[in-house]
């Protein structure tokens, strides 16, 4: 059940209206996780210093169970970056993606 957090100092109007859906589809396909298990939260207008400046940028954190490791991670970055650059209009140099492996005991949904 991937949890995707997008923090950006872009205004909501500067992001594609379909960002959440696009990222959900991408993460589902890329990580092999069912769409109904993916959550995407977008925090536009975040006050942030990014790469030493207040210029526009995105930090994307994706947390999931048992999919992130040194050998698999390189294949995950390009499709996720494509969604973020397309949805924001930013150059990839202004976007950081952090992949976080969660132990199964750290996540609980529902009952």
C-alpha positions as CSV (number, residue, x, y, z in Angstrom):
1,X,0.0,0.0,0.0
2,X,2.2,2.8,-1.3
3,X,1.8,6.2,0.4
4,X,2.9,9.0,-2.0
5,X,3.5,12.5,-0.6
6,X,4.3,15.4,-2.9
7,X,5.6,18.6,-1.3
8,X,6.0,21.6,-3.6
9,X,6.1,25.4,-3.4
10,X,4.1,25.5,-6.7
11,X,0.6,26.7,-6.3
12,X,-2.2,24.1,-6.9
13,X,-3.1,25.9,-10.1
14,X,0.4,25.3,-11.5
15,X,0.0,21.5,-11.2
16,X,-1.9,19.3,-13.6
17,X,-5.4,18.6,-12.3
18,X,-4.8,14.9,-13.1
19,X,-1.5,14.6,-11.1
20,X,-3.0,12.3,-8.4
21,X,-4.5,10.0,-11.0
22,X,-1.4,10.0,-13.1
23,X,0.9,9.2,-10.2
24,X,-1.5,6.5,-8.9
25,X,-1.5,4.7,-12.4
26,X,2.3,5.1,-12.6
27,X,3.0,3.8,-9.1
28,X,0.6,0.9,-9.7
29,X,2.3,-0.1,-12.9
30,X,5.9,0.5,-11.8
31,X,5.7,-1.1,-8.4
32,X,3.2,-3.8,-9.3
33,X,0.7,-2.6,-6.6
34,X,-3.1,-2.5,-7.0
35,X,-4.4,1.0,-7.6
36,X,-7.0,0.7,-4.8
37,X,-4.2,0.3,-2.3
38,X,-2.3,3.5,-3.3
39,X,-2.7,6.9,-1.6
40,X,-1.4,10.1,-3.1
41,X,-1.3,13.3,-1.1
42,X,-0.3,16.6,-2.7
43,X,0.8,19.6,-0.6
44,X,1.0,22.6,-2.9
45,X,2.2,26.0,-1.7
46,X,4.6,24.5,0.8
47,X,7.1,26.9,2.2
48,X,10.4,25.3,1.4
49,X,14.1,25.9,0.7
50,X,15.1,23.5,-2.1
51,X,18.6,23.0,-3.3
52,X,19.7,26.2,-1.6
53,X,17.0,28.4,-3.1
54,X,13.3,29.2,-2.9
55,X,12.9,28.5,-6.6
56,X,10.1,26.2,-7.6
57,X,10.7,22.5,-6.7
58,X,9.1,19.2,-5.7
59,X,10.1,16.7,-3.1
60,X,8.2,13.4,-3.7
61,X,8.3,10.7,-1.0
62,X,7.0,7.2,-1.8
63,X,6.7,4.8,1.1
64,X,5.8,1.2,0.5
65,X,6.3,-2.3,1.9
66,X,8.9,-4.7,0.3
67,X,9.5,-3.1,-3.0
68,X,12.5,-0.7,-2.5
69,X,16.1,-1.8,-2.6
70,X,19.4,-1.0,-4.2
71,X,18.9,-3.3,-7.2
72,X,15.2,-2.4,-8.1
73,X,15.2,1.4,-7.3
74,X,17.0,2.6,-10.5
75,X,14.1,1.3,-12.6
76,X,11.5,3.1,-10.6
77,X,12.9,6.7,-10.9
78,X,12.3,7.3,-14.7
79,X,8.6,6.7,-14.9
80,X,7.9,8.6,-11.7
81,X,10.0,11.5,-12.8
82,X,8.2,11.6,-16.1
83,X,4.8,12.0,-14.3
84,X,6.2,14.7,-12.0
85,X,7.9,16.8,-14.8
86,X,4.9,16.5,-17.0
87,X,2.4,17.5,-14.3
88,X,4.5,20.4,-13.0
89,X,6.4,21.7,-16.0
90,X,9.6,21.7,-13.9
91,X,12.9,20.4,-15.1
92,X,13.9,17.1,-13.5
93,X,16.8,18.9,-11.7
94,X,14.2,20.7,-9.6
95,X,12.6,17.4,-8.4
96,X,13.8,15.0,-5.7
97,X,12.3,11.5,-5.3
98,X,12.8,9.6,-2.1
99,X,11.8,5.9,-1.9
100,X,11.3,4.7,1.6
101,X,10.9,1.0,2.5
102,X,8.4,0.4,5.2
103,X,8.4,-2.7,7.5
104,X,5.0,-4.4,7.3
105,X,4.4,-3.7,11.0
106,X,4.6,0.0,10.4
107,X,1.4,0.3,8.4
108,X,-2.2,-0.4,9.3
109,X,-5.4,0.4,7.5
110,X,-8.9,-0.3,8.6
111,X,-9.9,-2.8,11.3
